[in-house]
């Protein structure tokens, strides 16, 4: 199956993280939101990111996929410093990072399957061969019978799964998910979690921002996950109290 | 992102995917079509005007510059003698290639438009006209006037410069204004496409954000918009230019009226020029959408 085949691609060089932050700081016009953050996301690791609303979880994720540039420190994506990367290089890096937002946005005029295939289209990799992989992926996220629906017709859970499928179509090395279970019920959130855990077992690096502690507890039963907490502008490794 | 050859080539390649990522045409696109058509229509007329003015200036300059007229007003019984004397003077003047007295029939033809064909020229005291053709070197008009006044008292030399110069200047000015109009039309088309492209880019902010998120490069995103606007401008301009050409075809041809007023229609190979209007409009749309897209995209994350 597609996911297994591509997952066997060996991630990165030994020792180097896929995403590395070194004393990274980020400030908006007003003041510093994040400061002195150092973290190395090792290939195949599973992280949760928690913290109160407005603590900067989304900002942190945006730094990780190059939507924001740090105002201090060094940030490396796949061994390249983002300050050395132009807009095209960021675009290319994003093909190796799958992003799932809480309020996932789609091209509302295209059916779900084309939205899921969008990363293939924009990277010029669309081909009849991929059609099979697309169908497989749609089955995996359970959206086969919704393939021709338009995104506005989807339920919250279907949108999240479509966004996940879109994030996975290029078989990225990293998956960043921002509150992926924010808009769905408990059963659906368990289902999404199982999909993410399965991906991690295939070797993908996973980072999930959430304030849903029960989700983290449920995940810890299935996978070795580290929990990071953003508190007072800093990133800390949360204790075992969860 | 530079509007180079590679971008153009990619633009011309069929990429159904890139076309589909931008939502189907909205109102602005139809406005683009209409404006491009209207501008092309106007451009065809401005072209016709410029080219006709150019022909006018050239033909007046050419045909009239080398001819002059000697007019002899004399009593009927002296007319023949004075005409012969004037011709003698003219034939011995350096710089004159040919001098020929007009026949009664020719004079009548000249007067016919004003007095009708039945005018009995022979019975009227109409001055005798002598058509003078210069050599390339030309002659000394002042010297010729002196000699004529000494030998042929009834002769007046008219070398046409008096009324030719302002006419040629007017035609030249008309041609210049025509080209100014074409330039303005091109700039206005560019401004219009820029506005429409800006509106489309703003209206599709979500599309751009999604494309950016899934790893589309700026060139890809811009290309989707540039392609759409370039094709619309081309289609609109082609329609407008075609209508303009039909309108010009329906105008009376200048040659039939035979006057020195040239027709507004294109002549000879000039018919090719209006065919360049649609590609030019497409080029203007290409450049202006490209610049608008680059400006908008560079402000995004």
Interface residues (C-beta under 8 A of the other chain):
Chain A: X62 X67 X68 X87 X88 X91 X92 X93 X94 X95 X99 X101 X105 X106 X107 X108 X109 X110 X114 X118 X119 X121 X122 X123 X126 X166 X170
Chain B: X17 X18 X20 X21 X23 X24 X206 X207 X209 X210 X211 X212 X213 X214 X215 X216 X217 X218 X219 X220 X297 X298 X301
